[in-house]
């Protein structure tokens, strides 16, 4: 909602309001009191020039034209949106609930707003109650699905199914890898030529780049120099992608668990 419309609504709900009362309400949204005063004066001048408000002494009153204008705004921005969302309510529950809260709050304070909502809404109390019933049914379904997924997840763990996770490529994670590879070989894959050139010559073989675990700490020393490059390592059926400050791990559940 624009500042002018917010101001109109404020004047309408107060059934007339003093300049300083409005200023106090909006002051916290501005850098200082002068900025708030300038914005308010400018907006009031525009509203008065269009015949939407009138100033009588120290009070600002909304005109019939102003009331009609704000009612149209409410209908267009709130009721019409709710009408549209209520056609398929389960797709946008969060927005519907948010708008219903706004509608009920404004309607309890503004009889014209309530009248406008009644005249232009295509939904009813019973329709909203139907949404609640559907939510309850969906909740029961999701509870059942949650139990089934939990059971199947545990079964896949027992079968040592594929797993993955994302973590920070920090010192703790590096130590876990070094412990796992100390007795085996590690294959390295990278399109970053600068990184490859820094690796020991004896790692570079016709079939690819392979390092023995006992000297694999050299890999991480060079990796620090290429934080934005995508570099992959393979060992014992596992795949780890280093990119930025993150590591993405893939492998059998029991193996991946050792790195979590």
C-alpha positions as CSV (number, residue, x, y, z in Angstrom):
1,X,0.0,0.0,0.0
2,X,1.3,3.5,-0.9
3,X,2.0,6.1,1.7
4,X,-1.0,8.1,0.5
5,X,-3.4,5.2,0.9
6,X,-1.9,4.3,4.3
7,X,-2.5,7.9,5.4
8,X,-6.0,7.9,4.1
9,X,-6.8,4.7,6.0
10,X,-5.3,6.2,9.2
11,X,-7.5,9.3,8.9
12,X,-10.5,7.2,8.1
13,X,-10.1,4.8,11.0
14,X,-9.5,7.7,13.4
15,X,-12.6,9.6,12.1
16,X,-10.4,12.7,11.9
17,X,-6.9,13.1,13.3
18,X,-4.5,15.9,14.2
19,X,-1.4,16.5,12.2
20,X,1.0,15.8,15.1
21,X,-0.8,12.5,15.9
22,X,0.0,11.3,12.4
23,X,3.5,12.6,12.6
24,X,4.1,10.7,15.8
25,X,2.8,7.5,14.2
26,X,5.1,7.7,11.1
27,X,8.2,9.2,12.6
28,X,9.9,5.9,13.4
29,X,9.9,5.0,9.7
30,X,12.0,8.0,8.8
31,X,15.6,9.1,9.3
32,X,14.6,12.1,11.5
33,X,11.6,14.2,12.4
34,X,12.2,16.7,9.6
35,X,12.2,13.9,7.0
36,X,8.9,12.6,8.4
37,X,7.4,16.1,8.5
38,X,8.3,16.8,4.9
39,X,6.9,13.5,3.7
40,X,3.7,14.0,5.6
41,X,3.2,17.6,4.5
42,X,3.8,16.6,0.9
43,X,1.3,13.7,1.0
44,X,-1.4,15.7,2.8
45,X,-1.0,18.5,0.2
46,X,-1.5,15.9,-2.6
47,X,-4.5,14.3,-0.9
48,X,-6.1,17.7,-0.3
49,X,-5.6,18.8,-3.9
50,X,-7.4,15.7,-5.1
51,X,-10.3,16.2,-2.7
52,X,-9.6,13.1,-0.7
53,X,-9.1,14.9,2.6
54,X,-10.0,18.3,4.1
55,X,-8.3,20.2,6.9
56,X,-10.5,21.9,9.5
57,X,-8.4,23.8,12.0
58,X,-5.9,21.3,13.5
59,X,-7.8,18.2,12.3
60,X,-7.5,16.3,9.1
61,X,-10.8,14.6,7.9
62,X,-11.4,12.2,5.1
63,X,-13.9,13.2,2.4
64,X,-16.6,11.0,0.7
65,X,-14.3,10.8,-2.3
66,X,-11.4,9.7,0.0
67,X,-13.6,7.0,1.6
68,X,-14.6,5.7,-1.8
69,X,-11.0,5.7,-2.9
70,X,-9.7,3.7,0.1
71,X,-12.6,1.3,-0.2
72,X,-11.7,0.6,-3.8
73,X,-8.1,0.1,-2.7
74,X,-9.1,-2.4,0.0
75,X,-11.3,-4.3,-2.4
76,X,-8.6,-4.4,-5.1
77,X,-5.6,-5.3,-2.9
78,X,-7.3,-7.5,-0.3
79,X,-10.7,-8.9,-1.2
80,X,-9.9,-9.6,-4.9
81,X,-6.7,-11.3,-3.9
82,X,-8.5,-13.5,-1.4
83,X,-11.2,-14.3,-3.9
84,X,-8.5,-15.5,-6.3
85,X,-6.6,-17.6,-3.7
86,X,-9.8,-19.2,-2.3
87,X,-10.3,-20.9,-5.7
88,X,-7.4,-23.3,-4.8
89,X,-6.9,-22.6,-1.1
90,X,-4.5,-25.5,-0.4
91,X,-1.9,-24.1,-2.8
92,X,-1.5,-20.8,-0.8
93,X,-2.5,-21.4,2.8
94,X,0.1,-19.1,4.3
95,X,-0.9,-16.1,2.2
96,X,-4.6,-16.8,2.7
97,X,-4.2,-16.9,6.5
98,X,-2.2,-13.7,6.5
99,X,-4.8,-11.9,4.4
100,X,-7.7,-13.2,6.5
101,X,-5.9,-11.8,9.6
102,X,-5.6,-8.4,7.9
103,X,-9.3,-8.6,6.8
104,X,-10.6,-9.5,10.3
105,X,-8.5,-6.8,12.0
106,X,-9.5,-4.0,9.6
107,X,-13.1,-5.0,9.5
108,X,-13.4,-5.0,13.3
109,X,-12.2,-1.4,13.3
110,X,-13.9,-0.1,10.1
111,X,-17.5,-0.7,9.4
112,X,-17.1,0.5,5.8
113,X,-14.3,-2.0,5.2
114,X,-16.5,-4.8,6.6
115,X,-19.4,-3.7,4.3
116,X,-17.1,-3.6,1.3
117,X,-15.7,-7.1,2.1
118,X,-19.2,-8.6,2.4
119,X,-20.3,-7.1,-0.9
120,X,-17.3,-8.1,-2.9
121,X,-16.1,-11.4,-1.4
122,X,-16.8,-14.7,-3.1
123,X,-15.9,-16.8,0.0
124,X,-17.9,-17.5,3.2
125,X,-17.3,-18.6,6.7
126,X,-18.3,-22.2,5.7
127,X,-15.7,-22.1,2.9
128,X,-13.0,-21.2,5.4
129,X,-14.1,-24.0,7.7
130,X,-13.8,-26.4,4.7
131,X,-10.1,-25.3,4.4
132,X,-9.7,-26.2,8.1
133,X,-11.1,-29.7,7.5
134,X,-8.8,-30.2,4.5
135,X,-5.8,-29.2,6.6
136,X,-6.8,-31.7,9.2
137,X,-7.1,-34.4,6.6
138,X,-3.8,-33.5,5.1
139,X,-2.2,-33.5,8.6
140,X,-3.4,-37.1,9.2
141,X,-2.1,-38.1,5.8
142,X,1.3,-36.4,6.4
143,X,1.6,-38.1,9.8
144,X,1.2,-41.5,8.2
145,X,3.7,-40.6,5.4
146,X,6.1,-39.4,8.1
147,X,6.0,-42.7,9.8
148,X,6.4,-44.6,6.6
149,X,9.3,-42.5,5.4
150,X,11.0,-42.9,8.8
151,X,10.7,-46.7,8.4
152,X,12.0,-46.8,4.9
153,X,14.8,-44.5,5.7
154,X,15.9,-46.8,8.5
155,X,15.7,-49.8,6.1
156,X,17.8,-48.0,3.5
157,X,20.4,-47.3,6.2
158,X,20.5,-51.0,7.0
159,X,21.0,-51.8,3.3
160,X,23.9,-49.3,3.3
161,X,22.2,-47.3,0.5
162,X,23.7,-44.2,-1.1
163,X,23.9,-41.1,1.1
164,X,25.1,-37.5,0.8
165,X,25.6,-34.4,2.8
166,X,27.1,-30.9,2.6
167,X,29.6,-29.6,5.1
168,X,32.2,-26.9,5.7
169,X,35.6,-27.8,4.3
170,X,37.3,-26.9,7.6
171,X,40.3,-28.3,9.5
172,X,38.1,-30.8,11.4
173,X,36.7,-32.2,8.1
174,X,40.2,-32.5,6.6
175,X,41.4,-34.5,9.5
176,X,38.6,-37.0,9.1
177,X,39.5,-37.5,5.5
178,X,43.2,-37.9,6.2
179,X,42.4,-40.5,8.8
180,X,40.3,-42.5,6.3
181,X,42.8,-42.4,3.4
182,X,46.1,-42.9,5.3
183,X,46.4,-46.5,4.1
184,X,44.8,-46.2,0.6
185,X,45.1,-44.2,-2.7
186,X,43.0,-41.2,-3.6
187,X,42.1,-40.1,-7.2
188,X,42.0,-36.4,-7.9
189,X,40.0,-34.7,-10.7
190,X,40.1,-31.1,-11.7
191,X,40.0,-28.8,-14.7
192,X,42.0,-26.2,-12.8
193,X,45.4,-26.4,-14.5
194,X,47.0,-24.1,-11.9
195,X,46.1,-26.5,-9.2
196,X,47.3,-29.6,-11.1
197,X,50.6,-28.0,-11.8
198,X,51.2,-27.5,-8.0
199,X,50.7,-31.2,-7.2
200,X,53.7,-33.5,-6.8
201,X,55.0,-34.9,-10.1
202,X,54.8,-38.5,-8.9
203,X,51.0,-38.2,-8.5
204,X,50.5,-37.6,-12.2
205,X,50.1,-40.9,-14.0
206,X,48.9,-41.8,-17.5
207,X,45.6,-43.0,-16.0
208,X,45.1,-39.8,-14.0
209,X,46.2,-38.1,-10.8
210,X,46.5,-40.5,-7.9
211,X,48.0,-39.8,-4.4
212,X,48.9,-42.1,-1.6
213,X,47.0,-41.4,1.6
214,X,50.1,-41.0,3.7
215,X,51.1,-37.9,1.7
216,X,47.6,-36.6,1.0
217,X,48.0,-33.6,3.3
218,X,49.8,-31.9,0.4
219,X,46.5,-31.9,-1.5
220,X,44.8,-29.7,1.1
221,X,47.8,-27.4,1.3
222,X,47.4,-26.6,-2.4
223,X,43.6,-26.6,-2.3
224,X,43.7,-23.5,-0.1
225,X,45.1,-21.6,-3.0
226,X,42.1,-22.3,-5.2
227,X,39.1,-21.6,-3.0
228,X,36.7,-21.0,-5.9
229,X,37.7,-24.0,-8.1
230,X,35.7,-27.2,-8.3
231,X,38.0,-30.1,-7.3
232,X,36.9,-33.7,-6.8
233,X,38.5,-36.6,-5.0
234,X,37.5,-40.3,-5.1
235,X,38.5,-43.0,-2.6
236,X,37.0,-46.3,-1.3
237,X,33.8,-45.8,-3.2
238,X,33.3,-42.2,-2.0
239,X,33.2,-38.9,-4.0
240,X,33.9,-35.5,-2.4
241,X,33.5,-32.3,-4.3
242,X,35.3,-29.2,-3.0
243,X,33.9,-25.9,-4.1
244,X,34.4,-22.6,-2.3
245,X,34.4,-23.3,1.5
246,X,32.1,-26.2,1.1
247,X,32.5,-29.9,0.6
248,X,29.8,-32.2,-0.9
249,X,30.1,-35.8,0.0
250,X,28.6,-38.9,-1.8
251,X,28.9,-42.6,-1.0
252,X,27.4,-45.5,0.9
253,X,25.6,-44.6,4.1
254,X,28.2,-46.3,6.4
255,X,31.1,-44.5,4.7
256,X,29.5,-41.1,4.5
257,X,28.6,-41.4,8.2
258,X,32.3,-41.4,9.1
259,X,32.7,-37.9,7.7
260,X,29.6,-36.3,9.2
